[in-house]
Amino acid sequence: MDLDWIGRNLDEIWLRTLEHVLLTVVAVAIGFAISFALAIAIRRRRWLHGPVVAVGGVLYSIPSLALFAFLVPFTGIQNPLTAEIALVSYTILILVRNILAGLDGVPAEVLEAADGMGYTAAQRLWRVELPVALPVIVAGLRIATVTTIGLVTVTALIGLGGLGYLIVDIGYRRFFLTATIVGAVGAILLAVVADRGFVRLQAALTPWARRRERG
């Protein structure tokens, strides 16, 4: 390990870390918005479940390098749009499944009580179903975020990549092990921080769940 190199390049490491976080946040946020809309559509028209999950499964199964190679002629290399299209596509299957599982897991008696109180479909969704489904939905966000953090490193192959730049451009292409270690450890730490952050977020948003566990 070349500690002097790390000290001299702290600004570069910080810049790549911020780039990594930004690519991840944008991908997960857009993926969640798309997935939420798809999940609501599926609940209203159940026949959509098969096609949506099938398409999401196909997108999830495409190797990232192959997907980048397909997108580059249309969106260009070193273009964040190329990276985001690919990253978002990998979140769809995870998030759609978890959102649906969370909403479908709301007890029937809870739904009946909401209907009895005169809630409209939209009010029931936002005031009753989503709060109850939050633990499962947040679990999906945890998985999608950690997965995306790992995938962002691969976007270094198209000139982006955040911490992947340290691994690929400096570490691999210049045979400099220190940069590879810094990039890899940085990505792992980001994944751990994101995972713990979602655990705390879930606890903050669902305090009743903690009380039920203690009781």
Secondary structure, 3 states (H helix, E strand, C coil): CCHHHHHHCHHHHHHHHHHHHHHHHHHHHHHHHHHHHHHHHHHHCHHHHHHHHHHHHHHHHCCHHHHHHHHHHHHCCCCHHHHHHHHHHHHHHHHHHHHHHHHHCCCHHHHHHHHHCCCCHHHHHHHHHHHHHHHHHHHHHHHHHHHHHHHHHHHHHHCCCCHHHHHHHHHHCCCCHHHHHHHHHHHHHHHHHHHHHHHHHHHHHCHHHHHHHHC
